[in-house]
Amino acid sequence: MWVDRRPILWLIIAGAIVHGCVLIAVHVRTGRIDGYAFASRDSGEYYQIARNLIEHRSFSQSEKAPLRPDTWRTPGYPLFLAGMMVVVGKSPVGFIVVQQLLSVLNVFLLFRIVLCHMTARRALLVAALFLFEPYHLYYSTWLMSATLFITVLLLVWIAWQRAGESRSWMSFALLGALSGMSVLVRPVGILIPFVVFCGILLSTRTSRTTEPPTKSVRAPWTRPTVFAATVLVVCGVWMLRNKAVAGHFALSDQGGVVLAYFKATEVALWRESRTADRYIETSLDPAQADAPHTLWDEIDKRLQGELSHLAEARRAELRWPNLAQGNKTSVDSFAISAALTRIGRSMLAESPIATAACYLTRCGAILTFPLNLVLTRPQGVEMKPVRIVLALPYLLLCIAVVVRLIRGGLAHSGVFFPLACTIALLLATTPQIDPRFRVPMIPLLLFIALASKKQAPE
């Protein structure tokens, strides 16, 4: 219970001012509050699915009939957009305003979480640092799932804390439901349920030796079983839907595409000492469509070989412009994904040492972005001195986290969740370098860097 409510009021006021200034800045720069709403190609896909959900009760990206069921996107963010359409209408302006409010809520949730582990002053510092984090402010003006994913991740963190306190099966069911939702909002959260499950197993093992002999302790597998079952139910409902519409019990057909065209390609560029070409070789920007995509072209050839049983006309469709942003061919999406998975794995296995080195280096690169743009000076990217200034806080944050862990941060009772989730997100993200993937890691890292034993009130 909070004795002093002033920090909450300060956060709400500061959040309203900061995000109000963000909207003003976007309007001044673009002439519209929603000027960046469709800055990503993904945004248009989310918006179209949401419209089809409202207008036709169909989860589809199709702009006209027949509406083809979509298996590329997971349902979390499109359902969120559809819900907002019911409340604020179909104008992206309303969506962007709602996302600013959601961002303010995220800062409040973070404060609520860290206050359990540190003084109110330090908790306020953690929340304030996250409030002013530039990339989370920037991406809150896009129709992208980053802001909602942060909300769900913070709710998972709160549920984790409450499950540890109450140890009731209901609390672990809630934890499982929210963990499953994090995957449906953003597939990059796929490893979060696994690390939370491991944490539950560890805490259950500890509780067997520290708690009095109660019924819950005599049944040590109740908690992880309830958690796992709830995760499977939440994700399984969507997977059953994909089974019904596409014949495959899976979350999405993204897996093979991402593995081959993005992850394995990054490793191949690393192995060939061509990392400076990554922003051209892996670009989906229409302005770069005619630029060399040599590795992607090679993947296309291998893919056509993998699916050689198809007619020549259908094999000719199997090219990265039709596949890297979702299947736009007449070929089964999951068959393509399976073939690309085999290709991607073979590319990664060509040199395990290079693969491991690339992954480890990229973990540091994404955490300190845009430092890599300053150090490597990739082709197709304009050099801006301001990036050095922008990279410095992230570099200092990483140093602070490392110092905290070396000085015994692992012994802190609250460090497991943020550290485990950060590692999970890094493993799911790398070797890609995209600051959108780093945004949900920032509140986790801020907690680790500033974690301390909560002091008793004076």
N, C-alpha and C positions, 0 to 999 in steps of 0.2 A: 504494500500500500504506500502511496506517495504522500509524504507529509507536506512537502512544498510543491505546489502545482505551478509555480511561476516558470520553471524551465519548459513545461509543456506549452504554456501560453507564448513564451518567447519563440519556441520552435514553430508554432502555428503562424505567428505574425511574420517571422523571418521567411518561412516557406512561402507564404502568400506573396510577400514582397519579391522574393527571388524569382519565383515562377511567373509572377506578373511581369517582371522585367524581361524574362525570357520571351513571353508572348509579344511584348512591345518590340523587342529587338528583332524578332522574326518578321513582324509586320513592317517595321521600318526597312528591313533588308529586302523583303520580297513583295511587300504591298498587301500581304494576306497573313492572317494568323496561322492558317494551315499551309503556308508556303512550302514547308518541308514534308508535309504529310505523305507525299508519294515520292520521296527522294530515293527510295529503294524499289526495285521491281517487285520485291516481296509484298510491299504495301498494297499494290493494286490487286494482287491475288487474294490477300486477306479480305480486302474490302468487297471484292466480287463474291467471295464465298458468303460473307455476312449478308449481302443483299439477297443472294439466292436463298439463304436460310429464311429470311423474312418474307420474301415475295413468293417463293415456290416450295418452301420447306425441303430444300435440297442442298446437300453439302457438295457444291460443285463450283468450279471456276468458269464454267461455260457462260458466255455472254448471251447466248440465244439457244433455243431448243434445237435438238435434244440436249438436255442437261446431263453431261457425263459425270458420274460420281467421281469425286476427287479422292485419291489415296496418297497424294504427295504431302499435304499439310495435315498436321494433327489438329484436333478440334478446339483446343483451349482458347487461343486468341480470337479465331473467327466467331466463336460463341460469345465471347466478351464483346466484340464489336456488334454482333447482332443484338445483344442485350442493350447496348448503348443506343442502337438505332430506335429501339422501342421507346426509349426515354427522351433522347435529344434529337431524333430525326436522322436523316441520312447525310446531312452535311458534315464533312470532315472537321469543320470548325468545332462543332460540339464534341467530337471525339478527342481533339487535341486539348480542349479545356478540361475534359474529364481526366485525361492522362496527367495534366498538371496537378489536379487534385489528388490523383492516385500517388504521384511522386511525393507530395507533401505527407500523405499518409505513410508512405514508406519510411520517411525520416522519423516520423513519430513512432512507428513500429520498431525501428532500430533503437531508438532511445529507450523504449520500453524493455527491449531485450537486454541491452548492455547494462541498464540500471540494476539488474539483478546481480551483477558481478563487479561493479565499481561504484565509486562515489557519483553523486548527481552531477558534480562539476565535470568530472572526466567523461561521464556518459553524454553530457551536453556537448562536449568537445567532439566526441566521436560522431554524434548526429550532425553537428554543424559542418564538420569536414565532408561528410557525405552529401549534405545539402548543396554545398558549393562545388562538388565534383563536376567538372565541365562536360564529360562525355554523357553522364546520366541526364544532365540538363538538355544536352543537344538531342539525344535520341528520344527524349520524352516528346519532342515535337514531330516525330515520325510515327506513322501508323505501323509500328513494329511491336513485337511481343516483349521487348526488353523490360519495360516498366512493369507490366503485369507479372512477368517472371520473377522480378525482384520481390513483388508483393507476396507471391505464393511462397517463394523461398524463405522470406522472413516469417511467414505464418508457419511454415514447417519448423523453423527454429523455435518459435514460441511453443508449438506443440511438443517439440522435443523436450523443452524445459519442463513443461507441465507433466509430460509422461514420466519424466524422471522424478518429479515430486510426488505425484499421486500414485503412480504404478498400477493404475486400474486398467482393465482391458479396454474400456471405452476410450481412454486417452491414447492408447496405442493404435486403436482403430482410427481415430482422428488423425494421428500422425501418419498412418499408412495412406489414408485418403488424400491428404495434402501432398504427400510425397508422390503419389500417383498422378495427381493433378499437375505437379511441376513438370512431369514428363510430357503430359498432353499439351501443356502450354508451350513448351520448348523442348524438342528432343535432345538438345545438348545436356539436359538434366537427367539423362538416362541412367547415369551411375549414382545419382543421389539416393534412390531407394536402397541400393546395395550397400553404400557406406553407412547409412542410417541403420540398416539391418545388422551390420557388423557391430555398430555401436551398442545396439540393444543386446546383442549376444555378450559383449564384453561387460556391460553393466549388469546383466543377469547373472553372469558368472561371479562378479564381485558381490552382488547382493546376497548370494547364497552363503557367503562367508561372513557378511557383516550384519545382515538383517536378522531379527528374531524369527524363529521357526513358525511362520504363518502359512496359510494355505497357498498364497501366491508363490512363496518360495519353494514349497514342496512340488509345485508344478512349474519348473523354470522355463519350459518351452511355451507357456501360454502367451507371453508377451511377444516374442518374435513371430510366433505362428499367427497371432491376430494381426500383427503389422503386415506380414507378408501376404496374408489372405486378402486384406483390404487393398493393398497395392494391386494385386492381381485382378481383383474385381473391378477397380476403377479403370485400369488400363485394358483389362480383358473385354470390357463392354465395347470399347472402340475397336479392338482387334477382331471381335466377332462381327462388327459392322463391316470391316474390310473383307472378312471371310465371305460375308453375304453378298457384297457388291462386286468383289474381284476374285474371290476364290482363294484368298491367302490370309491366314491368321497372323497378322503383323501390324505393327504400329503405323508403318509408312513404307513407301517404296523409295525413300531417300537414301537408304544406307549404302547401297552399292555405288550410286552416283557420287555421293560425297566422298566415299573412300577412294575411288579411282580418280575422279576429275579434280579433286581438291587435296586430299591428304597425301595420296601416293604421288601425285604430281609435284607437290611441295618437296617431298623426299627426293624424287628424281632430280629436280632442279638443284637441290642441295648437293647430291652426289656428283652432279656434273659441274659444280661450281658456277651455277647460273642463277643464283638466288636474286641477282639484280633484275632478272627478267620476270619475276613472279607476278608483278602487277600488270604485265602484258599477257603472259602465258595463261594466266588464270582469270582473265578479265571477261566479264559478260557485258561490259559497256558497249552499246551499239557503235560508239565512235571507234572502238578497238576491234570491231568485228573482222576487219581485213588485216589486222596485225598478225604476225606469226603466232600460231598456237601449235607448235610442233609436237609437243607431248600429247596434247589432246587429240591431234590428228592421228597420232600413233595408237592411242587408246581406241579411237574409232575403228581403225583397221583391225585391231585385235578383237574388238567387240563383234564386228561383222564376221570374223572367223569363228568366234564362239557360237554364233547363231547362224551358221552356214546352212542350216536346214531350211531357213526362210527363203522365200522367193527373192530374186535379185532386187526387184523394185522396193520391197519392204526393207531389205538390208541397207539400201541406199539412204533410207530415212535415218539410219542410226548414226547420227553425227552430233557433236557436242552442242551446236546451236539449238537442236531439238530436244536435248536431254539434260544439259547441265542445270537448267532452271525448272525441271519437271518434264515428264514425258509428253511430247507433242507429236507422237508417231502412232501408227496403227498397231504397233507391237505391244504385247503384254508388258506392263510396267514392271511387274515383279520378276518376269523372266529377264528383262534388261538389268534390273538391279542385281539379280543373282549372278549374271555373267560378269558384270562390272565388279562385283565383290571378289570373284575369282581373279580377275585381272589386277585389281588393287592389291590383293594379298600377295600375288606373285611379284609385283613391283616392289613391295615393301621387303619381301624375303630375298631380293637379289643381293642386298648388302645389309645384314642386320646391324652391323656397327654404324654404318651411315644413318640408318633409320633411327637408332637409339640416340645418336649424336644430334640429329636434326630435331627430334622430339624434345630432348632436354634443352637445347638452345632456344627453341621456340617457346618453351614455357617461360623463360626469362624475357623473351622478346615481347610476348603479349602482355606480360605484367608491367613492362616499362615502356610500352608503345606511347609516343612515336619515336623513341630513341633509336629504333632500328632504321628509321627513315633518315636520321642524321648520320648514322655510322656507315650504312651500306649504300646510301644514295641510289635507290633503284631507278631503273628506266621507267619513263612514263609518269613520274611523280615529281611535281615541282618542289624545289628546295625552298623552305621557308625558315628563316632563323628563329621564328617564334616557337618552332617545334622543340628547340633545345630547352626553352623556358617551360614549355608544357610538359616535357618528359621528366623534368627534374623532380617534381613532387612524387611521381610514381616510383622513380628510382629510390628516393628517400624512404617511401613507404615500404618498399621491398627490403631495404636495408634494416629498417626498424623491425620488421617482422622476423628477419633472420636473427637479429640481435636478441629479440625477445625469446625466441625459441632456444637459442644457445644458452641464454641465462636461466633456463628452467621453465620456459613457457608451457612446455608439455605437461608440467605438473599442475597447471591451473585447471580447475575442474570444468571450466566452461570452454576450453580451447578445442576440445575434440571436434565438436560439430563444425565450427567455421573452418578449421584446418582440413578436416576430412572432405567437406563440401568443396573447398577451394581446389584440392587435389583432384576430386572427381570432375569438376568443371574443366580443369586444365587438361586432364587426360582425354576428355570428350572433345575438346576444342583443338588442341594441337594436332599437327604442326601448322594449322592455319593461323594467320595473324589478323585478327579483326577486333577492334576495340569494343564492338557491340557484345562480344562474348566475355569481355573482361568486366563490364559494368556490374553484373551481379556479384563479382568477386570482391569489389571494393569495400562494401560494408563488412564482409567477413575479415578481410585483411586489416581494416581499421581496428576492429575489435582485438585481433591478435596483437597488433602493434602496441595498443594502449591498455591491454588487459592488466589488471592489478587486483589484489584482494580488496574487497569492498570495506571501506573504513566505517566504523560505527559513527553515527551522528553525534555531533558535539552537544 
